[in-house]
Structures are given as C-alpha cells and as structure tokens.
Amino acid sequence: MISLAGKAALITGGSRGIGAAAVKLFAQAGADVVFSYNSAKEAAKQVEQEAAKHGTRVEAFKADVGKHDDNRKLVEHTIKRLGRLDILVPNAGVWNLEDLPIEKMSEKQWDDMIRVNLKSVYSVIHFGVPHMIKQKSGKIIPISSTAGQRGESLHTHYGASKGGIISLTKGLATELARHGILVNSVAPGWVATDMSNPVLDSKAGQKMAASVIALGRAATPEEIAGPMLFLASDLSNFMTGEILNVNGGSVLCG
C-alpha cells in the first residue's frame, strides 16, 4: 500500500542498524536512495547490494556528517545522481556504552557527541532544504530518541543532543510549512543494533528490557524503519512537527 515510487531519498548513517533497515525498506517501496557511511565501507557495500535488488538506484557515499563540508558534498552528490531530493532522513548518530557523570565528562566528549548527533542534523538539512524549497515539497525525518524526551542519566550529552533534535523538528515544521515541506521525527527507545546490543545482550540488559519496556523487549531496526516509511509516504501528508514515539511502551508521552 505504501509506495515511494519516483521519490529520491537521502539517509545518513545507512550502513548499519536503523539506517540500513530504512535504506532497504525505502528501496523496496520504490525510492531511489543515496545513503552515507563513515568508516563501515564493507557494510555499506552489502546494504547497497541488498537494497538494489528491488530495482531502484541505491548508492553509498562516504561522509563524516559531523563535518559541514562533507554534508554539502553529500547533498550535491544526491542531487547529481538522483536529480532531486524528496525525502531527507538525518539518522546518523553515536552513543557511548560507558556511564559518564557530568563532572567527569570532558569538553571533547561533549563536543564530539553534539557534533555527530546534533550538528550533523542541522548541517544536512541546511544543504538539503534549498532544493526542497525549489520543488515546493519535501519530507524531513530526523531521528531522535526517548532520551531526548526524558533525559538520560549518566549519558546527559546524548540526551541533550536528541532533545535538541526534537526542538529543531518543531521549529522547522512551522518555518518550512509554507514551502510544502513537512518535518516529523521518529523517537525510538531501545533498539537491537550493534550500538546497543552489548547492553541488551547482558543479563542486566535483558532484565531491564523486560521490566522497563511494556512489550518486554527491544525493537528490531525494521520496526523503527516502518514508521519512518510511513512519515516519508503520502499517508502522512497532514502531519508536521510531530514526534512519533516507537518505544514499545517504555516512555508514554503525548
């Protein structure tokens, strides 16, 4: 029922986890996709090959999305290869396993988190929006987190970066509505990815998931990509400024 046929999408951080699942699902729905990766070249090639099986154009592009100039090149490459930009998914992000009390958090640790998780979102949107304004249409889907809604003790820099994405989403939704550009965020909770599996696979992590998440388990990347596909489709054409919570009932907010 959901079709992205004829649409051009750019997804950051598409070589693994939620991003990789989104690349494959968007391609399956008919979209041409460019996605970024930073260091995982082999994983990016595999995602590229798997997603291209659906018959659309799928290309990986190496970029450090925490760098402004890399995002300029990424967007320019997307326009050159796909001809337009209909869907922009700022997904790339990092999270640290190590608990980090605020008094022990270094300036570099803070700056690195904000650079990758928040600056990258602003940056790729900064370069993508002019093309959407010319088209008088577009969908922007930044990926935030439940941590941005409730905070994250001992990972406060992560929670702050994701809370910034939520605020950015709401501000851009009203700013860009007159151009026909819709901005909605997906806020996942715990997801079984390479980034979080070290925690989830431990006994303490399994106990946490069973007690904190109403559905009793973490999401799969595909279960986050599905709502992302919905927001990218015509089924969400009267939604903007929304934070779509996909967390198995772990954080209930409206």
C-alpha positions in Angstrom: 0.0 0.0 0.0 2.8 2.4 0.8 4.7 3.5 -2.3 7.7 5.8 -2.7 7.9 5.2 -6.5 9.6 8.1 -8.2 10.9 9.6 -5.0 14.5 10.4 -4.2 15.7 9.9 -0.6 18.9 10.7 1.3 19.5 8.8 4.5 22.5 9.5 6.7 24.2 6.7 8.6 22.8 4.0 6.3 25.4 1.3 6.6 24.0 -0.4 9.7 21.3 -0.5 12.3 18.2 1.6 11.8 19.7 3.4 8.8 20.4 0.2 6.9 16.9 -1.1 7.6 15.5 2.2 6.3 17.6 2.1 3.1 16.3 -1.4 2.3 12.7 -0.6 3.1 12.6 2.7 1.2 14.2 0.9 -1.8 11.6 -1.9 -1.5 8.9 0.8 -1.6 10.3 2.1 -4.8 12.5 5.0 -3.8 15.9 5.8 -5.2 18.3 6.2 -2.3 21.6 7.7 -1.5 22.9 6.9 2.0 26.0 8.0 3.8 28.5 5.9 5.8 31.7 6.9 7.5 34.0 4.0 8.2 32.0 0.9 7.6 32.8 0.5 3.9 32.1 -3.2 3.6 28.8 -3.0 5.5 27.8 -0.1 3.2 28.5 -2.2 0.1 26.4 -5.0 1.4 23.5 -2.7 2.2 23.8 -1.2 -1.3 23.7 -4.6 -2.9 20.8 -5.9 -0.9 18.7 -2.7 -1.4 19.4 -2.5 -5.1 17.8 -5.9 -5.6 14.4 -4.1 -5.6 15.3 -2.4 -8.9 15.8 1.2 -7.8 19.1 3.2 -7.7 20.9 2.8 -4.4 24.2 4.4 -3.7 26.5 4.7 -0.7 28.6 7.8 -0.2 31.4 8.2 2.3 30.9 11.3 4.5 31.6 12.4 8.0 28.3 14.0 8.7 29.7 15.9 11.6 31.6 18.0 9.1 29.7 20.8 7.4 31.6 20.5 4.1 31.0 16.7 3.9 27.3 17.3 4.1 27.5 19.8 1.3 29.2 17.2 -0.9 26.7 14.5 0.2 23.7 16.6 -0.8 25.3 17.7 -4.0 26.1 14.1 -4.9 22.5 13.1 -4.2 21.1 15.8 -6.5 23.6 14.9 -9.2 22.8 11.2 -9.1 19.0 11.3 -8.3 18.0 14.7 -9.8 16.0 15.9 -6.8 15.5 15.4 -3.1 12.1 14.4 -1.8 12.9 12.7 1.5 15.7 13.6 3.9 16.4 11.3 6.9 19.1 12.6 9.2 19.7 9.4 11.1 23.4 9.1 11.8 24.3 9.2 15.5 26.5 7.8 18.2 26.0 6.6 21.8 28.6 5.7 24.4 28.3 2.5 26.4 30.3 3.9 29.3 28.5 5.7 32.1 29.8 9.3 32.2 28.9 11.5 35.2 28.8 15.2 34.2 31.7 16.1 36.5 33.9 13.6 34.6 32.7 14.5 31.1 35.4 16.2 29.1 34.8 19.1 26.8 35.9 16.8 23.9 33.4 14.1 24.9 30.6 16.7 24.9 31.7 18.4 21.7 32.0 15.0 19.8 28.5 13.9 20.8 26.9 17.2 19.8 28.9 17.4 16.6 27.8 13.9 15.4 24.3 13.8 16.8 23.0 17.4 16.5 25.3 19.5 14.3 25.0 16.8 11.6 21.2 17.1 11.6 21.3 20.9 11.2 24.1 20.6 8.6 22.5 18.1 6.2 19.1 19.9 6.5 20.8 23.3 5.8 22.1 22.0 2.5 19.0 19.9 1.6 16.3 22.5 2.2 17.1 24.8 -0.7 16.4 22.0 -3.1 13.1 21.2 -1.4 12.1 24.9 -1.4 12.6 25.0 -5.2 10.4 21.9 -5.6 7.8 23.3 -3.1 7.7 19.9 -1.4 9.7 17.6 0.8 9.7 15.3 3.8 12.4 15.7 6.5 12.5 12.9 9.2 15.2 13.5 11.8 15.8 10.5 14.2 15.7 11.5 17.8 15.2 9.2 20.9 13.2 8.7 24.0 16.4 10.0 25.7 15.6 13.4 24.3 12.2 13.4 25.9 13.0 12.1 29.4 16.7 12.8 29.6 19.4 10.2 30.1 21.2 10.0 33.4 25.0 9.4 33.1 24.6 10.0 29.3 23.4 13.6 29.5 25.3 14.7 26.4 23.4 12.1 24.4 20.0 13.1 25.9 20.8 16.7 25.2 21.7 16.1 21.6 18.5 14.1 21.0 16.4 16.7 22.8 17.9 19.3 20.5 16.7 17.3 17.5 13.1 17.3 18.9 13.2 21.1 19.4 14.7 21.5 15.9 12.0 19.4 14.4 9.2 21.5 15.9 10.8 24.8 14.9 11.5 23.7 11.3 8.0 22.3 11.0 6.5 25.8 11.3 9.3 27.5 9.5 9.1 25.3 6.4 5.4 24.6 6.2 4.8 27.5 3.8 7.2 25.8 1.3 5.2 22.5 1.4 8.0 20.8 3.5 6.9 18.5 6.3 9.2 17.8 9.3 8.4 14.9 11.7 10.8 13.0 13.9 10.8 9.3 14.9 11.9 8.8 18.5 13.0 5.2 19.1 13.6 3.6 22.5 15.9 0.6 22.9 16.7 -1.0 19.5 18.7 -4.2 19.0 21.6 -2.8 16.9 25.4 -3.1 17.0 25.4 0.1 19.1 23.2 -1.2 21.9 23.5 -5.0 21.8 26.4 -5.0 24.3 23.9 -3.7 26.9 20.9 -5.6 25.7 22.7 -9.0 25.5 23.8 -8.8 29.1 21.7 -10.3 31.9 21.2 -6.9 33.4 20.1 -5.6 30.0 17.6 -8.4 29.4 16.2 -7.7 32.9 16.0 -4.0 32.2 14.2 -4.6 28.8 11.7 -6.9 30.4 10.9 -4.5 33.2 11.1 -1.1 31.5 9.6 -1.8 28.1 5.9 -2.7 28.2 6.3 -5.1 25.3 9.1 -6.8 27.1 11.9 -6.5 24.5 13.9 -4.1 22.4 12.7 -3.2 18.9 14.3 -4.5 15.7 15.7 -2.0 13.3 13.0 -2.9 10.9 10.3 -2.0 13.5 11.7 1.6 13.5 12.1 1.8 9.7 8.4 1.0 9.2 7.2 4.2 11.0 9.9 6.1 9.1 8.5 4.8 5.8 5.0 6.0 6.9 6.3 9.5 7.5 8.0 9.5 4.2 4.8 8.5 2.4 1.7 10.3 1.3 -0.2 8.8 4.2 1.4 11.4 6.5 0.7 14.4 4.3 -1.2 16.3 7.0 1.4 15.7 9.8 4.2 18.1 10.7 6.0 18.9 13.8 5.2 15.6 15.4 7.4 13.3 17.4 6.4 9.7 16.5 7.3 7.5 19.5 8.3 3.9 18.7 9.5 2.5 22.0 7.3 -0.5 22.9 5.6 1.5 25.7 8.7 2.4 27.6 8.1 6.1 27.6 4.5 7.2 27.3 4.1 10.9 26.4 1.8 12.8 24.1 
